[in-house]
Amino acid sequence: MGRTLTRRAAVSAVLAGVIALASATLSPAGAGTRAGATPPPATAATGPAASPAGTATTTGPTTGTATTTGTTPGDDATAPAPRPPRLPRDFRGRGKWIVRDLGITVPFTWEGRDGDSQMVAGGPQYPIWFTNLIHRGTLYTLTYKWPGLTEHPCSRIPGFDLDTLNRKLGTARFVGREILQGNPSRYVNHWRVGVVVPQLPPGKFLRFPLALGDIYVDQRDRGTFWQVLQFGIQNLYDPELDEWLVMDTFEHRPGRVTLPARCSSPG
């Protein structure tokens, strides 16, 4: 499975990820973006088709996003936690990017190939349009359109790759086994990952939560990501500092990753 203080910070996980989501995919403050093993064939699941191109939707009482309810039947609170989320090297999926406080939902794609990965939300016909990608060991973000945004540089963070992201995801805390109610409903493991500074021992110390990510992966396969909530400084463009990605499909086959020309030029 994430701007400097004037750009989108990476989630690891979350985010950004994408996180990262990351992050969804989460990353420390000062980052420049917005947030595995091959599963058995039965877990390379797909769901309903994503929102058709050219149709931005406004979030209301219902948005088409999944909601959580309780724990899965037979869940045992004393059972050991499953293994944490791990973004695979090759995948492709479609879904929605949701900014609830702005009332905006746009189409979203997330794809990976040979360890590189790319998120694209919206497009030229939508009020939001950005891309985050990990490409050859560098994390990039380029926001083409966002309400109130007048600057559009490509931010780069060298030294960030899939292993960096998965190491952060490996520190996630298990929340519980849940059901995302939708069409279809999905049985997921809910995880939380965050970045807090400064890193100090337990006790009465002043500390700041810079970024948080809630990650929902398939119970049968920790490499199948269905939903990510990003909250924190990496969502600085949004007044309420939170954004969602919700996947309708997620397949374990190579996707397409394309570095924008604006990011490939120096400066």
C-alpha positions as CSV (number, residue, x, y, z in Angstrom):
1,M,0.0,0.0,0.0
2,G,2.2,9.5,0.7
3,R,3.5,16.8,0.6
4,T,5.7,19.1,2.3
5,L,3.8,21.5,4.5
6,T,2.7,23.0,1.1
7,R,2.2,19.8,-0.8
8,R,0.6,16.4,-0.2
9,A,2.5,14.2,2.2
10,A,2.7,10.5,1.5
11,V,0.6,8.1,3.4
12,S,1.8,5.0,3.7
13,A,-0.6,3.5,4.0
14,V,-0.5,4.4,4.0
15,L,-0.5,4.9,2.8
16,A,0.0,6.6,0.1
17,G,-0.5,6.1,-0.5
18,V,-1.0,6.4,-0.9
19,I,-1.7,6.5,1.5
20,A,-1.1,6.6,1.1
21,L,-3.1,5.7,1.0
22,A,-0.5,6.3,1.0
23,S,-1.6,5.6,1.4
24,A,-3.9,5.4,0.9
25,T,0.1,5.3,2.1
26,L,1.4,7.3,5.2
27,S,4.8,9.0,5.4
28,P,6.5,11.5,7.7
29,A,5.7,15.2,7.5
30,G,7.8,16.8,4.8
31,A,6.9,14.1,2.3
32,G,5.5,15.2,-1.0
33,T,2.4,13.1,-1.9
34,R,-1.2,12.8,-1.1
35,A,-1.2,7.3,1.2
36,G,3.6,-9.0,-1.2
37,A,3.1,-12.3,-2.0
38,T,1.0,-13.6,-4.9
39,P,-2.3,-14.7,-3.5
40,P,-4.2,-17.9,-4.4
41,P,-6.4,-17.4,-7.5
42,A,-9.6,-17.4,-5.5
43,T,-8.5,-14.2,-3.6
44,A,-7.7,-12.1,-6.7
45,A,-11.2,-10.7,-6.3
46,T,-13.1,-8.2,-8.3
47,G,-16.3,-6.3,-7.5
48,P,-18.8,-4.1,-9.3
49,A,-17.5,-1.8,-12.0
50,A,-16.1,1.6,-11.0
51,S,-18.0,4.9,-11.5
52,P,-18.3,5.6,-15.2
53,A,-15.8,8.1,-16.6
54,G,-17.2,11.6,-16.9
55,T,-19.6,11.3,-14.0
56,A,-18.4,13.0,-10.8
57,T,-20.8,12.4,-7.9
58,T,-21.7,14.4,-4.9
59,T,-21.6,12.7,-1.5
60,G,-24.8,12.8,0.5
61,P,-26.4,10.6,3.1
62,T,-25.2,7.6,1.0
63,T,-22.1,7.8,-1.3
64,G,-21.8,4.2,-2.5
65,T,-18.9,3.7,-0.1
66,A,-18.8,0.7,2.2
67,T,-19.5,1.0,5.9
68,T,-18.3,-1.2,8.7
69,T,-20.4,-3.2,11.0
70,G,-19.3,-5.3,14.0
71,T,-17.0,-8.3,13.6
72,T,-17.2,-11.3,11.5
73,P,-19.2,-14.4,12.7
74,G,-17.2,-16.6,15.0
75,D,-14.6,-13.8,15.6
76,D,-12.5,-14.7,18.6
77,A,-11.0,-11.7,20.4
78,T,-8.3,-14.0,21.9
79,A,-7.2,-15.3,18.5
80,P,-3.8,-14.0,17.3
81,A,-3.8,-11.0,15.0
82,P,-3.4,-11.7,11.3
83,R,-0.3,-10.6,9.4
84,P,-0.3,-6.8,8.6
85,P,-1.1,-5.4,5.2
86,R,1.4,-5.7,2.4
87,L,1.1,-4.0,-1.0
88,P,2.0,-6.5,-3.8
89,R,4.4,-5.8,-6.6
90,D,1.8,-6.3,-9.3
91,F,-1.9,-5.4,-9.1
92,R,-4.6,-3.2,-10.7
93,G,-7.9,-1.8,-9.3
94,R,-10.6,0.7,-9.8
95,G,-12.8,2.6,-7.4
96,K,-13.6,6.0,-6.0
97,W,-11.7,8.9,-4.3
98,I,-14.0,10.6,-1.8
99,V,-13.6,14.0,-0.1
100,R,-16.7,14.1,2.1
101,D,-16.4,17.6,3.5
102,L,-16.1,19.0,-0.1
103,G,-19.0,16.8,-1.3
104,I,-16.8,15.4,-4.1
105,T,-16.4,11.8,-5.4
106,V,-14.3,11.1,-8.4
107,P,-13.1,7.9,-10.2
108,F,-9.9,6.4,-8.9
109,T,-7.4,3.9,-10.2
110,W,-4.5,2.2,-8.3
111,E,-2.0,0.0,-10.2
112,G,1.3,-1.6,-9.6
113,R,3.9,-3.2,-11.8
114,D,7.3,-4.7,-10.9
115,G,7.2,-2.9,-7.5
116,D,6.4,0.5,-8.9
117,S,2.8,1.8,-8.2
118,Q,0.5,4.7,-9.2
119,M,-2.7,6.3,-7.9
120,V,-4.8,8.5,-10.2
121,A,-7.9,10.3,-8.9
122,G,-10.3,12.2,-11.1
123,G,-9.2,13.7,-14.4
124,P,-9.4,17.0,-16.5
125,Q,-13.2,17.0,-16.4
126,Y,-13.4,16.7,-12.6
127,P,-12.9,19.2,-9.8
128,I,-10.1,17.0,-8.4
129,W,-7.3,15.5,-10.4
130,F,-4.0,14.2,-9.0
131,T,-1.5,11.3,-9.3
132,N,0.8,9.8,-6.7
133,L,3.4,7.2,-7.7
134,I,6.4,5.3,-6.6
135,H,8.7,5.0,-9.6
136,R,12.3,3.6,-9.5
137,G,12.9,4.4,-5.8
138,T,11.3,7.9,-5.7
139,L,7.9,9.0,-4.5
140,Y,6.2,11.6,-6.7
141,T,3.0,13.6,-6.4
142,L,1.4,15.9,-8.9
143,T,-1.9,17.7,-8.2
144,Y,-3.3,19.0,-11.5
145,K,-6.6,20.3,-10.0
146,W,-7.9,20.9,-6.5
147,P,-10.4,23.6,-5.3
148,G,-8.5,26.7,-4.5
149,L,-5.1,25.4,-5.7
150,T,-3.0,27.6,-8.0
151,E,0.4,25.9,-7.8
152,H,1.0,22.6,-9.6
153,P,4.6,21.5,-9.1
154,C,5.7,17.8,-9.1
155,S,7.0,16.9,-5.7
156,R,9.7,14.3,-5.4
157,I,11.0,12.3,-2.4
158,P,14.0,10.1,-3.3
159,G,14.7,6.9,-1.4
160,F,11.1,5.8,-1.1
161,D,10.1,2.4,-2.7
162,L,7.7,-0.5,-2.2
163,D,9.9,-2.0,0.6
164,T,9.8,1.4,2.4
165,L,6.1,1.4,2.2
166,N,5.7,-2.2,3.3
167,R,8.0,-1.7,6.3
168,K,5.7,1.1,7.5
169,L,2.7,-1.1,6.9
170,G,4.4,-3.8,9.0
171,T,4.1,-1.5,12.0
172,A,0.3,-1.2,11.7
173,R,-1.9,-2.1,14.7
174,F,-4.7,-4.6,14.3
175,V,-8.2,-3.1,15.0
176,G,-10.4,-6.1,14.3
177,R,-12.2,-8.3,11.8
178,E,-15.1,-6.4,10.2
179,I,-17.6,-6.4,7.3
180,L,-17.7,-3.6,4.8
181,Q,-21.4,-3.4,3.8
182,G,-21.8,-2.9,0.1
183,N,-22.5,-4.7,-3.1
184,P,-20.9,-7.1,-2.5
185,S,-20.2,-7.0,1.3
186,R,-16.5,-7.8,2.1
187,Y,-14.9,-9.5,5.0
188,V,-11.9,-7.4,6.0
189,N,-9.2,-7.0,8.5
190,H,-9.1,-3.4,9.8
191,W,-5.6,-1.9,10.6
192,R,-4.3,1.5,11.7
193,V,-0.9,3.0,10.9
194,G,0.4,6.4,11.9
195,V,3.2,8.8,12.1
196,V,3.7,10.6,15.5
197,V,6.5,13.0,16.4
198,P,8.7,13.2,18.3
199,Q,9.3,9.5,19.0
200,L,9.4,9.3,22.8
201,P,8.8,6.6,25.4
202,P,5.4,6.2,27.2
203,G,4.6,8.9,29.7
204,K,3.8,12.6,29.9
205,F,5.5,14.0,26.7
206,L,4.3,16.5,24.2
207,R,3.7,14.6,20.9
208,F,1.8,15.3,17.6
209,P,-0.1,12.8,15.4
210,L,1.0,14.0,11.9
211,A,-0.7,11.3,9.9
212,L,-3.1,8.4,10.4
213,G,-4.4,5.7,8.1
214,D,-7.2,3.2,8.5
215,I,-6.6,0.3,6.1
216,Y,-9.1,-2.5,5.3
217,V,-7.7,-5.6,3.5
218,D,-9.3,-8.8,2.5
219,Q,-9.4,-11.4,5.4
220,R,-8.2,-14.1,2.9
221,D,-5.3,-12.0,1.5
222,R,-3.5,-9.1,3.2
223,G,-2.4,-7.9,-0.3
224,T,-5.9,-7.1,-1.4
225,F,-6.8,-3.6,-0.4
226,W,-10.5,-2.6,-0.3
227,Q,-10.6,0.7,1.6
228,V,-8.2,3.3,3.1
229,L,-9.0,6.4,5.2
230,Q,-6.2,9.0,5.2
231,F,-6.2,11.7,7.9
232,G,-3.5,14.2,8.8
233,I,-1.0,16.7,7.4
234,Q,-0.7,14.6,4.1
235,N,-4.2,15.9,3.4
236,L,-3.4,19.5,3.9
237,Y,-5.4,20.7,0.8
238,D,-8.6,19.4,2.4
239,P,-10.2,21.6,5.1
240,E,-11.0,18.6,7.3
241,L,-7.7,16.8,6.6
242,D,-9.3,13.5,5.6
243,E,-9.9,11.6,2.3
244,W,-11.1,8.1,1.4
245,L,-10.2,5.6,-1.3
246,V,-12.7,2.8,-1.8
247,M,-11.9,0.1,-4.3
248,D,-14.6,-1.6,-6.4
249,T,-12.1,-4.0,-8.0
250,F,-8.7,-5.3,-7.0
251,E,-6.9,-7.8,-9.2
252,H,-3.4,-9.4,-8.8
253,R,-2.1,-8.9,-12.3
254,P,0.4,-6.2,-13.5
255,G,-1.0,-2.7,-14.0
256,R,0.4,0.3,-15.7
257,V,2.7,3.0,-14.1
258,T,3.5,6.1,-16.1
259,L,5.7,8.9,-14.8
260,P,4.2,12.3,-15.9
261,A,6.5,14.4,-18.2
262,R,6.4,17.2,-15.6
263,C,7.9,14.9,-13.0
264,S,10.6,13.5,-15.3
265,S,12.2,16.9,-16.0
266,P,14.6,18.3,-13.4
267,G,13.6,21.0,-10.9
